[in-house]
């Protein structure tokens, strides 16, 4: 969905490096989410935000942090990347009170 | 966290009706059940959502029994382009607020 964009689309980094993944949306939605996808495990929620500066932990928040300084942007950080954080990362948005989520195209992260 | 289970894979032929069932214990009273479709290298895309009984839209139907501990996505007359992974999403409330749990996904292969 072109209304939800993620940068970068692909990233290769080394163990111990700090990485930031960016998500931007033009849908005007209040709620934003970060998911991780691993083969055979589906999508797992890392963090979610229901409004600017509102941050909530998801199922697998350890090793990650997020920032929501503006309604349209939600960034995910790995302070010290490790190989088992190699995965496909998706950002999603939804309207307040609605359950339908709109997903970005994903960021493929490889930690060597 | 609520556990959701789906068949890992299903095969079908073009023109057939396909039914995919998701089991979800501990669904919260106010939570909806949402189904998504995902093609390779893309983010999931919303298909349908429901609360109870039956919901139908232009692409699928969703059947939810009275106890709401399961749901069945029905795709009428599938085509080759319906080959994808299908996920059910159930909202859950926990100590952190609200979590959203994707099922492991069902890989549907439509054969000619």
Backbone of each chain as ProteinMPNN parsed JSONL, in Angstrom:
{"seq_chain_A": "XXXXXXXXXXXXXXXXXXXXXXXXXXXXXXXXXXXXXXXXXXXXXXXXXXXXXXXXXXXXXXXXXXXXXXXXXXXXXXXXXXXXXXXXXXXXXXXXXXXXXXXXXXXXXXXX", "coords_chain_A": {"N_chain_A": [[0.849, -1.199, 0.0], [0.767, 2.053, -1.026], [0.321, 4.16, 0.633], [1.49, 3.672, 3.026], [4.73, 3.717, 3.849], [8.023, 2.323, 3.999], [11.35, 2.635, 5.104], [14.773, 1.644, 5.325], [14.24, -0.516, 2.417], [15.699, -2.789, 2.241], [18.315, -4.051, 4.279], [21.572, -4.675, 5.308], [23.533, -5.48, 8.021], [25.959, -5.428, 10.713], [26.627, -7.423, 13.624], [25.983, -5.84, 16.718], [25.719, -3.262, 15.782], [23.844, -0.178, 15.64], [20.589, 0.195, 14.522], [18.048, 1.797, 12.64], [14.745, 1.653, 11.647], [12.404, 3.109, 9.504], [9.034, 4.287, 9.357], [6.456, 5.69, 7.515], [3.314, 7.319, 7.061], [0.519, 8.324, 5.094], [-2.105, 8.211, 5.551], [-3.404, 9.349, 7.61], [-3.967, 8.046, 9.96], [-4.401, 7.255, 13.43], [-3.259, 5.127, 14.785], [-0.4, 3.036, 14.943], [1.836, 0.341, 14.088], [4.43, -2.067, 14.686], [5.651, -5.011, 13.259], [7.183, -8.225, 13.249], [8.344, -10.694, 10.986], [9.016, -14.05, 10.684], [10.124, -16.968, 8.982], [7.653, -19.452, 8.919], [6.565, -18.667, 11.324], [4.672, -16.715, 11.185], [3.347, -13.406, 11.736], [4.562, -11.341, 14.301], [3.82, -9.146, 16.941], [5.666, -6.272, 17.765], [5.864, -3.588, 18.861], [3.34, -1.1, 19.528], [1.44, 1.872, 18.838], [-0.96, 4.125, 19.876], [-1.302, 6.783, 19.618], [0.378, 9.955, 19.217], [3.4, 9.855, 20.925], [2.461, 7.867, 22.543], [3.221, 4.686, 23.628], [3.34, 1.189, 23.416], [4.109, -2.062, 24.535], [4.466, -5.014, 22.599], [4.176, -8.463, 21.754], [6.867, -9.283, 21.493], [8.971, -7.397, 22.471], [11.523, -7.124, 23.569], [14.854, -6.04, 23.101], [14.278, -4.186, 21.228], [13.292, -0.796, 20.449], [11.034, 1.993, 20.178], [9.842, 5.0, 18.578], [7.527, 7.625, 18.55], [7.069, 10.46, 17.393], [5.554, 12.036, 15.807], [2.333, 12.078, 14.225], [2.384, 10.851, 11.737], [4.654, 9.283, 11.627], [6.583, 6.496, 12.657], [9.113, 5.007, 14.242], [11.402, 2.292, 14.414], [13.879, 0.941, 16.447], [16.928, -0.861, 16.719], [19.055, -1.238, 19.165], [21.465, -2.569, 19.539], [22.232, -4.611, 17.282], [21.581, -8.106, 16.747], [22.267, -11.397, 15.396], [19.902, -13.043, 15.495], [17.898, -11.266, 15.085], [17.526, -10.992, 12.495], [15.209, -10.725, 9.999], [11.971, -10.154, 8.437], [10.496, -7.055, 8.524], [7.516, -5.387, 9.27], [5.536, -2.481, 9.05], [2.449, -1.114, 10.177], [-0.775, 0.497, 9.968], [-3.764, 1.816, 11.497], [-7.132, 3.003, 11.731], [-8.558, 4.825, 14.475], [-10.556, 2.901, 16.569], [-11.088, 1.087, 14.598], [-10.511, -2.173, 13.244], [-9.193, -3.03, 10.984], [-6.06, -3.23, 9.516], [-3.481, -1.525, 7.747], [-0.812, -2.383, 5.823], [2.699, -1.742, 5.356], [5.278, -2.131, 2.784], [7.334, -3.643, 3.823], [10.537, -4.3, 5.403], [13.504, -5.833, 4.783], [15.743, -7.154, 6.928], [19.05, -8.02, 7.585], [21.263, -9.378, 9.833], [24.57, -9.768, 10.342]], "CA_chain_A": [[0.0, 0.0, 0.0], [1.64, 3.205, -1.183], [0.066, 5.119, 1.695], [2.366, 3.32, 4.136], [6.048, 3.476, 3.278], [9.057, 1.916, 4.926], [12.728, 2.798, 4.652], [15.049, 1.167, 3.979], [13.542, -1.748, 2.046], [16.641, -3.857, 2.549], [19.473, -3.564, 5.036], [22.495, -5.675, 5.852], [24.364, -4.835, 9.021], [26.777, -6.331, 11.508], [26.296, -7.565, 15.044], [26.389, -4.744, 17.575], [25.411, -1.961, 15.196], [22.533, 0.409, 15.896], [19.813, 0.269, 13.291], [16.728, 2.399, 12.746], [13.827, 1.453, 10.529], [11.426, 4.193, 9.5], [7.73, 4.068, 8.761], [5.678, 6.912, 7.313], [1.988, 7.068, 6.498], [-0.251, 9.494, 4.655], [-3.514, 7.845, 5.696], [-4.009, 10.116, 8.696], [-4.384, 7.14, 11.027], [-3.804, 7.489, 14.743], [-2.586, 3.962, 15.336], [0.673, 2.453, 14.136], [2.307, -0.934, 14.632], [5.586, -2.733, 14.104], [5.619, -6.459, 13.334], [8.315, -8.98, 12.722], [7.913, -11.934, 10.373], [10.024, -15.079, 10.48], [9.552, -18.116, 8.265], [6.948, -20.448, 9.715], [6.049, -18.131, 12.587], [3.691, -15.664, 10.966], [3.745, -12.068, 12.163], [4.499, -11.107, 15.739], [3.775, -7.716, 17.237], [6.802, -5.796, 18.549], [5.361, -2.426, 19.584], [2.269, -0.375, 18.87], [1.216, 3.231, 19.346], [-2.314, 4.568, 19.589], [-1.294, 8.223, 19.398], [1.713, 10.527, 19.343], [4.073, 9.649, 22.202], [1.905, 6.69, 23.215], [4.011, 3.518, 23.243], [2.917, -0.018, 24.105], [4.855, -3.253, 24.16], [3.758, -6.138, 22.033], [4.56, -9.814, 22.168], [8.317, -9.519, 21.463], [9.585, -6.072, 22.491], [12.903, -7.14, 24.067], [15.871, -5.806, 22.084], [13.776, -3.16, 20.324], [12.665, 0.396, 20.998], [10.308, 2.731, 19.147], [9.607, 6.414, 18.813], [6.381, 8.185, 17.811], [7.143, 11.902, 17.63], [4.553, 12.677, 14.956], [1.284, 11.13, 13.878], [2.651, 10.147, 10.49], [5.921, 8.557, 11.631], [6.802, 5.549, 13.755], [10.399, 4.412, 13.937], [11.812, 1.127, 15.192], [15.331, 0.911, 16.606], [17.646, -1.966, 17.332], [20.204, -0.53, 19.742], [22.66, -3.377, 19.3], [21.656, -5.705, 16.501], [22.13, -9.461, 16.877], [21.842, -12.198, 14.238], [18.529, -13.579, 15.513], [16.957, -10.224, 14.689], [17.367, -11.099, 11.047], [13.801, -11.005, 9.747], [11.235, -9.194, 7.633], [9.79, -6.166, 9.445], [6.397, -4.674, 8.67], [4.821, -1.425, 9.738], [1.036, -1.092, 9.819], [-1.555, 1.58, 10.56], [-5.207, 1.615, 11.53], [-7.908, 4.108, 12.279], [-9.052, 4.64, 15.831], [-11.83, 2.204, 16.622], [-11.209, 0.118, 13.51], [-9.586, -3.292, 13.378], [-8.45, -3.258, 9.752], [-4.731, -2.64, 9.487], [-2.891, -1.33, 6.431], [0.592, -2.723, 5.986], [3.714, -1.265, 4.438], [5.864, -3.172, 1.927], [8.289, -4.452, 4.557], [11.986, -4.076, 5.381], [14.245, -7.066, 5.022], [16.948, -6.859, 7.698], [19.978, -9.127, 7.805], [22.317, -9.053, 10.791], [25.65, -10.756, 10.174]], "C_chain_A": [[0.877, 1.238, 0.0], [1.428, 4.232, -0.098], [0.907, 4.857, 2.931], [3.719, 2.944, 3.536], [7.055, 3.138, 4.372], [10.425, 2.142, 4.296], [13.685, 2.314, 5.722], [14.215, -0.062, 3.641], [14.406, -2.971, 2.331], [17.823, -3.274, 3.308], [20.277, -4.757, 5.534], [23.407, -4.958, 6.819], [25.132, -5.885, 9.816], [26.308, -6.352, 12.953], [26.837, -6.39, 15.838], [26.078, -3.36, 17.045], [24.022, -1.496, 15.597], [21.827, 0.622, 14.568], [18.484, 0.948, 13.565], [15.945, 2.137, 11.472], [12.721, 2.501, 10.642], [10.125, 3.771, 8.841], [7.009, 5.4, 8.678], [4.341, 6.565, 6.687], [1.281, 8.379, 6.166], [-1.747, 9.243, 4.807], [-4.204, 8.642, 6.809], [-4.481, 9.261, 9.857], [-3.663, 7.455, 12.333], [-2.9, 6.345, 15.177], [-1.545, 3.399, 14.378], [1.281, 1.272, 14.867], [3.603, -1.351, 13.942], [5.475, -4.224, 14.353], [6.938, -7.022, 12.803], [7.773, -10.281, 12.142], [9.121, -12.839, 10.154], [9.37, -16.253, 9.769], [8.89, -19.098, 9.223], [6.347, -19.937, 11.006], [5.012, -17.04, 12.393], [4.242, -14.319, 11.393], [3.585, -11.934, 13.668], [4.647, -9.615, 16.029], [4.934, -7.32, 18.143], [6.372, -4.641, 19.457], [4.173, -1.855, 18.814], [2.042, 0.954, 19.577], [-0.177, 3.666, 18.934], [-2.41, 6.076, 19.371], [0.138, 8.705, 19.548], [2.19, 10.372, 20.788], [3.438, 8.553, 23.067], [2.637, 5.459, 22.703], [3.56, 2.334, 24.081], [3.716, -1.21, 23.607], [3.927, -4.3, 23.569], [4.311, -7.439, 22.558], [6.073, -9.97, 22.331], [9.077, -8.202, 21.447], [11.046, -6.072, 22.924], [13.892, -6.965, 22.913], [15.497, -4.733, 21.081], [13.297, -1.941, 21.121], [11.988, 1.14, 19.848], [10.176, 4.184, 19.563], [8.453, 6.873, 17.949], [6.315, 9.675, 18.145], [6.118, 12.681, 16.816], [3.526, 11.627, 14.553], [1.671, 10.269, 12.682], [3.878, 9.247, 10.535], [6.064, 7.699, 12.882], [8.088, 4.805, 13.43], [10.722, 3.292, 14.919], [13.329, 1.096, 15.249], [15.795, -0.398, 17.222], [18.94, -1.36, 17.855], [21.511, -1.254, 19.487], [22.198, -4.659, 18.6], [22.376, -7.031, 16.742], [21.567, -10.322, 15.744], [20.414, -12.718, 14.296], [17.467, -12.501, 15.339], [16.851, -10.112, 13.171], [15.945, -11.547, 10.753], [13.259, -9.985, 8.758], [10.383, -8.366, 8.594], [8.715, -5.382, 8.692], [5.865, -3.615, 9.622], [3.366, -1.477, 9.286], [0.355, 0.083, 10.505], [-3.021, 1.159, 10.635], [-5.872, 2.862, 12.079], [-8.313, 3.787, 13.714], [-10.407, 3.957, 15.781], [-12.031, 1.181, 15.524], [-10.181, -0.982, 13.684], [-8.775, -3.551, 12.124], [-7.126, -2.527, 9.806], [-4.223, -2.591, 8.05], [-1.38, -1.474, 6.577], [1.47, -2.045, 4.939], [4.332, -2.421, 3.672], [6.909, -4.035, 2.622], [9.734, -3.998, 4.393], [12.653, -5.4, 5.695], [15.565, -6.724, 5.687], [17.764, -8.124, 7.903], [21.083, -8.657, 8.732], [23.371, -10.153, 10.727], [26.464, -10.926, 11.448]], "O_chain_A": [[1.651, 1.449, 0.934], [2.275, 5.105, 0.086], [1.027, 5.726, 3.794], [3.828, 1.963, 2.8], [6.951, 3.602, 5.507], [10.631, 1.876, 3.112], [13.447, 2.541, 6.908], [13.54, -0.597, 4.52], [13.895, -4.052, 2.626], [18.277, -2.164, 3.03], [19.738, -5.708, 6.098], [23.996, -3.933, 6.474], [24.963, -7.086, 9.605], [25.673, -5.413, 13.432], [27.987, -5.985, 15.669], [26.165, -2.381, 17.786], [23.133, -2.307, 15.86], [22.398, 1.159, 13.619], [17.86, 0.708, 14.599], [16.429, 2.372, 10.365], [12.179, 2.746, 11.72], [10.12, 2.993, 7.886], [6.956, 6.149, 9.654], [4.239, 5.637, 5.885], [1.428, 9.388, 6.856], [-2.563, 9.981, 4.254], [-5.429, 8.616, 6.935], [-5.308, 9.701, 10.656], [-2.5, 7.858, 12.35], [-1.895, 6.562, 15.854], [-1.772, 3.298, 13.172], [1.251, 1.2, 16.096], [3.838, -1.032, 12.777], [5.24, -4.667, 15.478], [7.671, -6.392, 12.041], [6.871, -10.899, 12.708], [10.108, -12.451, 9.528], [8.177, -16.497, 9.947], [9.489, -19.52, 10.211], [5.684, -20.691, 11.718], [4.519, -16.49, 13.379], [5.455, -14.112, 11.413], [2.582, -12.369, 14.235], [5.482, -8.925, 15.442], [5.164, -7.956, 19.172], [6.507, -4.719, 20.678], [4.019, -2.09, 17.615], [2.399, 1.135, 20.741], [-0.533, 3.58, 17.758], [-3.461, 6.59, 18.989], [1.012, 7.945, 19.962], [1.482, 10.711, 21.736], [3.852, 8.349, 24.208], [2.677, 5.209, 21.499], [3.411, 2.444, 25.298], [3.968, -1.349, 22.41], [2.775, -4.451, 23.977], [4.846, -7.507, 23.665], [6.523, -10.706, 23.21], [9.774, -7.922, 20.472], [11.75, -5.096, 22.666], [13.794, -7.639, 21.888], [16.281, -4.4, 20.192], [12.948, -2.043, 22.297], [12.332, 0.938, 18.684], [10.369, 4.547, 20.723], [8.393, 6.557, 16.761], [5.6, 10.092, 19.056], [5.845, 13.847, 17.101], [3.819, 10.431, 14.543], [1.323, 9.089, 12.624], [4.129, 8.515, 9.579], [5.723, 8.106, 13.993], [8.148, 4.058, 12.453], [10.36, 3.346, 16.095], [13.994, 1.212, 14.22], [15.155, -0.959, 18.111], [19.823, -1.008, 17.073], [22.542, -0.626, 19.247], [21.827, -5.643, 19.239], [23.594, -7.08, 16.917], [20.51, -10.012, 15.194], [19.765, -12.829, 13.257], [16.272, -12.782, 15.434], [16.163, -9.237, 12.645], [15.518, -12.613, 11.196], [13.968, -9.086, 8.304], [9.63, -8.924, 9.392], [8.964, -4.8, 7.637], [5.761, -3.829, 10.829], [3.081, -1.84, 8.145], [0.852, 0.601, 11.505], [-3.456, 0.256, 9.92], [-5.261, 3.661, 12.789], [-8.398, 2.624, 14.106], [-11.299, 4.378, 15.044], [-13.041, 0.477, 15.514], [-9.097, -0.744, 14.216], [-7.754, -4.235, 12.192], [-7.08, -1.334, 10.109], [-4.493, -3.483, 7.246], [-0.753, -0.766, 7.364], [1.054, -1.809, 3.805], [3.955, -3.573, 3.883], [7.331, -5.053, 2.073], [10.104, -3.397, 3.385], [12.403, -6.01, 6.735], [16.417, -6.076, 5.079], [17.25, -9.157, 8.332], [21.758, -7.664, 8.459], [23.094, -11.316, 11.021], [27.407, -11.716, 11.476]]}, "seq_chain_B": "XXXXXXXXXXXXXXXXXXXXXXXXXXXXXXXXXXXXXXXXXXXXXXXXXXXXXXXXXXXXXXXXXXXXXXXXXXXXXXXXXXXXXXXXXXXXXXXXXXXXXXXXXXXXXXXX", "coords_chain_B": {"N_chain_B": [[-0.889, -15.219, 26.258], [-3.287, -15.532, 23.691], [-3.592, -18.541, 21.89], [-3.519, -19.274, 18.519], [-4.581, -21.461, 15.987], [-4.088, -22.828, 12.788], [-4.523, -24.695, 9.737], [-1.466, -25.727, 8.273], [-1.042, -25.823, 5.534], [-2.893, -25.921, 2.429], [-4.343, -27.416, -0.429], [-5.953, -26.707, -3.509], [-8.2, -26.711, -6.346], [-8.682, -24.742, -9.263], [-11.715, -22.883, -9.347], [-12.98, -24.21, -7.279], [-14.539, -24.15, -3.991], [-12.997, -22.905, -1.093], [-12.325, -23.529, 2.282], [-10.993, -22.219, 5.194], [-10.022, -22.766, 8.447], [-9.663, -21.187, 11.622], [-8.587, -21.527, 14.916], [-9.152, -19.998, 18.021], [-8.539, -19.43, 21.211], [-9.503, -17.778, 24.305], [-10.43, -15.363, 23.294], [-11.263, -11.968, 23.492], [-14.137, -10.284, 24.826], [-14.908, -7.986, 23.381], [-13.475, -8.163, 21.071], [-12.729, -8.337, 17.57], [-12.574, -10.585, 14.756], [-10.264, -10.912, 12.249], [-9.27, -11.404, 8.906], [-6.422, -11.856, 6.829], [-4.606, -11.613, 3.727], [-1.598, -12.654, 2.238], [0.851, -12.101, -0.173], [3.98, -13.247, -1.598], [6.79, -11.303, -0.597], [5.313, -9.049, -0.02], [3.308, -6.876, 2.083], [0.754, -7.979, 4.409], [-2.707, -8.093, 3.374], [-5.897, -6.802, 3.992], [-8.799, -8.871, 4.193], [-11.383, -9.606, 5.273], [-13.577, -9.019, 8.05], [-15.15, -9.917, 11.192], [-17.595, -10.269, 13.853], [-19.5, -12.017, 15.004], [-21.57, -14.769, 13.938], [-22.308, -14.614, 10.534], [-20.466, -13.06, 7.929], [-20.273, -11.401, 4.834], [-18.491, -10.376, 1.957], [-17.37, -8.902, -1.146], [-15.372, -10.651, -1.852], [-15.077, -12.79, -0.064], [-16.418, -14.976, 2.56], [-17.159, -15.057, 6.036], [-17.437, -17.175, 8.722], [-18.585, -17.476, 11.984], [-18.92, -19.202, 14.936], [-21.264, -19.424, 17.714], [-19.833, -19.509, 20.165], [-17.505, -18.263, 19.513], [-14.89, -19.181, 19.453], [-13.602, -20.054, 17.275], [-13.105, -19.524, 13.73], [-14.131, -19.443, 10.298], [-12.847, -18.931, 7.19], [-14.16, -18.467, 4.037], [-13.572, -18.974, 0.686], [-14.969, -18.418, -2.316], [-15.026, -20.253, -5.361], [-12.125, -20.334, -6.192], [-9.199, -18.92, -7.8], [-6.093, -19.113, -9.686], [-4.688, -16.884, -8.853], [-5.333, -16.612, -6.226], [-3.574, -18.005, -4.75], [-1.683, -17.916, -1.933], [-0.657, -16.842, 1.384], [-2.75, -17.127, 4.18], [-3.937, -15.376, 6.949], [-5.316, -15.334, 10.236], [-6.432, -12.849, 12.472], [-6.646, -11.891, 15.78], [-7.775, -9.758, 18.22], [-6.426, -9.12, 21.428], [-6.604, -8.551, 24.901], [-4.184, -7.706, 27.289], [-1.858, -7.446, 30.071], [-0.478, -5.261, 29.159], [-2.155, -3.737, 27.735], [-3.409, -3.92, 24.832], [-3.034, -6.61, 22.674], [-2.28, -8.033, 19.52], [-2.814, -10.936, 17.873], [-1.492, -12.81, 15.419], [-2.371, -15.706, 13.576], [-0.459, -18.656, 12.671], [-0.664, -18.851, 9.972], [-1.98, -20.038, 6.854], [-0.925, -21.698, 4.081], [-2.122, -21.474, 0.997], [-2.451, -23.255, -1.936], [-3.399, -22.978, -5.189], [-4.301, -24.993, -7.766], [-4.117, -25.592, -11.316]], "CA_chain_B": [[-1.363, -14.838, 24.939], [-4.15, -16.522, 23.068], [-2.989, -19.327, 20.829], [-4.373, -19.508, 17.359], [-4.086, -22.548, 15.155], [-4.63, -22.952, 11.432], [-3.765, -25.701, 8.973], [-0.245, -25.156, 7.703], [-1.175, -25.69, 4.084], [-4.045, -26.511, 1.775], [-4.32, -27.399, -1.886], [-7.261, -26.68, -4.127], [-8.182, -26.531, -7.78], [-9.428, -23.569, -9.726], [-13.164, -23.008, -9.389], [-13.513, -24.834, -6.068], [-14.684, -23.35, -2.782], [-11.978, -23.242, -0.09], [-12.642, -23.122, 3.652], [-9.842, -22.243, 6.085], [-10.494, -22.556, 9.816], [-8.719, -20.708, 12.627], [-9.047, -21.699, 16.292], [-8.609, -18.919, 18.868], [-9.009, -19.433, 22.595], [-9.332, -16.54, 25.085], [-10.812, -14.162, 22.564], [-11.908, -11.027, 24.394], [-15.541, -10.032, 24.513], [-15.088, -6.919, 22.398], [-12.539, -8.314, 19.955], [-13.155, -8.821, 16.274], [-11.712, -11.538, 14.072], [-9.929, -10.332, 10.95], [-8.45, -12.264, 8.052], [-5.54, -11.17, 5.887], [-3.975, -12.381, 2.656], [-0.246, -12.158, 1.972], [1.63, -12.62, -1.286], [5.429, -13.146, -1.324], [7.462, -9.995, -0.648], [4.353, -7.97, 0.187], [2.638, -6.87, 3.368], [-0.588, -8.568, 4.415], [-3.788, -7.248, 2.893], [-7.176, -7.109, 4.634], [-9.819, -9.56, 3.397], [-12.71, -9.553, 5.852], [-13.605, -9.114, 9.499], [-16.472, -10.161, 11.74], [-17.693, -10.431, 15.304], [-20.199, -13.285, 15.207], [-22.419, -15.305, 12.876], [-21.75, -14.657, 9.179], [-20.206, -11.809, 7.225], [-19.924, -11.656, 3.436], [-18.182, -9.232, 1.102], [-17.251, -9.262, -2.56], [-14.324, -11.642, -2.104], [-15.059, -13.916, 0.871], [-17.375, -15.034, 3.656], [-16.571, -15.413, 7.322], [-18.411, -17.837, 9.583], [-18.138, -17.486, 13.378], [-19.948, -19.847, 15.762], [-21.727, -18.644, 18.867], [-18.818, -19.398, 21.226], [-16.443, -17.4, 18.94], [-13.549, -19.748, 19.665], [-13.026, -20.388, 15.98], [-13.721, -18.824, 12.599], [-13.839, -20.097, 9.028], [-12.809, -18.082, 6.005], [-14.604, -19.2, 2.867], [-13.267, -18.324, -0.587], [-15.749, -19.113, -3.353], [-14.493, -20.334, -6.713], [-10.767, -19.784, -6.187], [-8.422, -18.889, -9.031], [-4.651, -19.236, -9.447], [-4.215, -15.678, -8.173], [-5.638, -16.718, -4.789], [-2.455, -18.676, -4.101], [-1.124, -16.954, -0.978], [-0.77, -17.25, 2.788], [-3.909, -16.492, 4.798], [-3.756, -15.246, 8.394], [-6.396, -14.778, 11.043], [-5.958, -11.899, 13.477], [-7.59, -11.752, 16.888], [-7.334, -8.801, 19.22], [-6.437, -9.657, 22.791], [-6.202, -7.605, 25.944], [-3.336, -8.288, 28.319], [-1.426, -6.464, 31.063], [0.098, -4.085, 28.514], [-3.188, -2.992, 27.028], [-4.031, -4.772, 23.832], [-2.123, -7.279, 21.766], [-2.941, -8.59, 18.351], [-2.121, -12.186, 17.634], [-1.682, -13.473, 14.127], [-2.182, -17.14, 13.512], [0.745, -19.013, 11.916], [-0.914, -18.729, 8.543], [-2.266, -21.197, 6.015], [-0.445, -21.515, 2.708], [-3.069, -22.036, 0.034], [-1.963, -23.429, -3.304], [-4.478, -23.255, -6.124], [-3.744, -25.694, -8.918], [-4.975, -25.478, -12.515]], "C_chain_B": [[-2.247, -15.95, 24.392], [-3.399, -17.24, 21.959], [-3.988, -19.485, 19.704], [-3.748, -20.617, 16.535], [-4.829, -22.581, 13.831], [-3.906, -24.111, 10.772], [-2.563, -25.024, 8.322], [-0.381, -24.915, 6.208], [-2.44, -26.364, 3.597], [-3.838, -26.425, 0.273], [-5.751, -27.379, -2.395], [-7.097, -26.542, -5.627], [-9.012, -25.312, -8.146], [-10.927, -23.862, -9.756], [-13.786, -23.629, -8.161], [-13.697, -23.801, -4.96], [-13.657, -23.842, -1.748], [-12.404, -22.687, 1.265], [-11.413, -23.289, 4.53], [-10.31, -21.891, 7.493], [-9.359, -22.126, 10.734], [-9.339, -20.923, 14.004], [-8.385, -20.649, 17.166], [-9.259, -18.93, 20.24], [-8.798, -18.059, 23.215], [-9.609, -15.278, 24.295], [-11.593, -13.254, 23.511], [-13.305, -10.684, 23.898], [-15.719, -9.024, 23.378], [-14.197, -7.068, 21.163], [-13.22, -8.831, 18.701], [-12.144, -9.826, 15.726], [-11.512, -11.016, 12.657], [-9.046, -11.3, 10.184], [-7.683, -11.415, 7.045], [-4.981, -12.166, 4.875], [-2.588, -11.795, 2.418], [0.384, -12.882, 0.798], [3.111, -12.462, -0.965], [5.947, -11.73, -1.517], [6.49, -8.817, -0.563], [3.824, -8.011, 1.608], [1.28, -7.518, 3.281], [-1.639, -7.56, 3.963], [-5.096, -7.727, 3.497], [-8.128, -7.813, 3.668], [-11.2, -9.295, 3.972], [-12.582, -9.556, 7.373], [-15.031, -9.33, 9.975], [-16.411, -10.292, 13.245], [-18.388, -11.742, 15.64], [-21.062, -13.59, 13.992], [-21.709, -15.253, 11.523], [-21.591, -13.258, 8.604], [-19.79, -12.163, 5.806], [-19.568, -10.353, 2.751], [-17.946, -9.735, -0.315], [-16.215, -10.352, -2.824], [-14.411, -12.876, -1.213], [-16.247, -13.862, 1.823], [-16.645, -15.482, 4.908], [-17.673, -15.964, 8.212], [-17.826, -17.939, 10.995], [-19.235, -18.119, 14.227], [-20.238, -19.02, 17.005], [-20.66, -18.491, 19.954], [-17.604, -18.572, 20.788], [-15.036, -17.944, 19.15], [-12.918, -20.232, 18.369], [-13.69, -19.521, 14.914], [-13.305, -19.541, 11.323], [-13.939, -19.086, 7.896], [-13.197, -18.936, 4.807], [-14.337, -18.385, 1.607], [-14.007, -19.067, -1.696], [-15.005, -19.14, -4.678], [-13.099, -19.716, -6.823], [-10.146, -19.848, -7.576], [-6.939, -18.985, -8.674], [-4.117, -18.048, -8.65], [-4.561, -15.65, -6.681], [-4.562, -17.496, -4.048], [-1.705, -17.67, -3.247], [-1.145, -17.59, 0.409], [-1.896, -16.444, 3.422], [-3.745, -16.529, 6.323], [-5.054, -14.792, 9.058], [-5.788, -13.947, 12.165], [-7.034, -11.71, 14.529], [-7.005, -10.783, 17.897], [-7.435, -9.413, 20.592], [-5.996, -8.576, 23.76], [-5.336, -8.338, 26.973], [-2.875, -7.17, 29.236], [-0.878, -5.187, 30.436], [-0.954, -3.258, 27.797], [-3.899, -3.895, 26.041], [-2.97, -5.345, 22.917], [-2.934, -7.837, 20.607], [-2.162, -9.811, 17.92], [-2.478, -12.749, 16.264], [-1.565, -14.973, 14.317], [-0.929, -17.436, 12.691], [0.541, -18.964, 10.408], [-1.155, -20.062, 7.864], [-1.816, -20.887, 4.596], [-1.384, -22.239, 1.763], [-2.431, -22.088, -1.344], [-3.143, -23.802, -4.178], [-3.86, -23.812, -7.398], [-4.681, -25.575, -10.11], [-5.738, -26.757, -12.773]], "O_chain_B": [[-1.992, -17.136, 24.599], [-2.665, -16.623, 21.188], [-5.159, -19.793, 19.928], [-2.526, -20.695, 16.404], [-6.043, -22.386, 13.774], [-2.806, -24.477, 11.185], [-2.649, -23.88, 7.876], [0.11, -23.915, 5.685], [-2.988, -27.252, 4.25], [-3.233, -25.478, -0.231], [-6.648, -27.963, -1.786], [-5.999, -26.289, -6.123], [-9.923, -24.915, -7.42], [-11.351, -24.951, -10.143], [-15.006, -23.586, -8.005], [-13.095, -22.727, -4.984], [-13.479, -25.045, -1.56], [-12.793, -21.525, 1.38], [-10.849, -24.38, 4.605], [-10.921, -20.843, 7.706], [-8.24, -22.631, 10.64], [-10.487, -20.545, 14.234], [-7.177, -20.432, 17.062], [-10.397, -18.488, 20.404], [-8.006, -17.264, 22.711], [-9.062, -14.221, 24.611], [-12.472, -13.711, 24.241], [-13.605, -10.784, 22.708], [-16.583, -9.195, 22.518], [-14.175, -6.185, 20.305], [-14.147, -9.639, 18.754], [-11.004, -9.896, 16.186], [-12.477, -10.716, 11.953], [-8.169, -11.941, 10.763], [-8.181, -10.432, 6.497], [-4.895, -13.368, 5.124], [-2.423, -10.576, 2.399], [0.447, -14.111, 0.767], [3.469, -11.622, -0.139], [5.588, -11.047, -2.476], [6.817, -7.71, -0.991], [3.88, -9.049, 2.268], [0.703, -7.604, 2.197], [-1.488, -6.351, 4.141], [-5.372, -8.927, 3.513], [-8.26, -7.431, 2.505], [-12.09, -8.821, 3.266], [-11.589, -10.041, 7.915], [-15.993, -8.988, 9.288], [-15.339, -10.411, 13.838], [-17.905, -12.498, 16.483], [-21.248, -12.739, 13.123], [-20.613, -15.798, 11.386], [-22.454, -12.395, 8.765], [-19.041, -13.116, 5.595], [-20.248, -9.342, 2.93], [-18.288, -10.873, -0.639], [-16.186, -10.918, -3.917], [-13.868, -13.92, -1.573], [-16.976, -12.872, 1.894], [-15.643, -16.194, 4.843], [-18.699, -15.32, 8.432], [-16.711, -18.428, 11.178], [-20.363, -17.627, 14.241], [-19.546, -18.046, 17.302], [-20.591, -17.445, 20.6], [-16.765, -18.222, 21.619], [-14.071, -17.189, 19.026], [-11.808, -20.765, 18.38], [-14.704, -18.87, 15.166], [-12.25, -20.173, 11.275], [-14.983, -18.47, 7.68], [-12.627, -20.005, 4.589], [-14.808, -17.255, 1.471], [-13.698, -20.224, -1.979], [-14.411, -18.135, -5.07], [-12.923, -18.689, -7.478], [-10.498, -20.687, -8.405], [-6.574, -18.943, -7.499], [-3.188, -18.202, -7.856], [-4.122, -14.754, -5.959], [-4.637, -17.631, -2.827], [-1.158, -16.692, -3.757], [-1.592, -18.724, 0.582], [-1.989, -15.231, 3.231], [-3.453, -17.574, 6.905], [-5.794, -13.974, 8.511], [-4.756, -14.306, 12.732], [-8.185, -11.409, 14.214], [-5.882, -10.961, 18.37], [-8.387, -10.128, 20.902], [-5.108, -7.779, 23.453], [-5.684, -9.414, 27.46], [-3.423, -6.068, 29.197], [-0.816, -4.148, 31.093], [-0.65, -2.174, 27.3], [-4.879, -4.556, 26.384], [-2.099, -4.617, 22.441], [-4.135, -8.076, 20.728], [-0.968, -9.72, 17.633], [-3.624, -13.112, 16.0], [-0.762, -15.451, 15.119], [-0.389, -16.523, 12.066], [1.512, -19.031, 9.653], [-0.596, -21.086, 8.259], [-2.278, -19.922, 3.986], [-1.431, -23.469, 1.736], [-1.934, -21.082, -1.85], [-3.807, -24.812, -3.945], [-3.008, -23.18, -8.023], [-5.896, -25.47, -9.943], [-6.503, -26.837, -13.735]]}, "name": "protein", "num_of_chains": 2, "seq": "XXXXXXXXXXXXXXXXXXXXXXXXXXXXXXXXXXXXXXXXXXXXXXXXXXXXXXXXXXXXXXXXXXXXXXXXXXXXXXXXXXXXXXXXXXXXXXXXXXXXXXXXXXXXXXXXXXXXXXXXXXXXXXXXXXXXXXXXXXXXXXXXXXXXXXXXXXXXXXXXXXXXXXXXXXXXXXXXXXXXXXXXXXXXXXXXXXXXXXXXXXXXXXXXXXXXXXXXXXXXXXXX"}
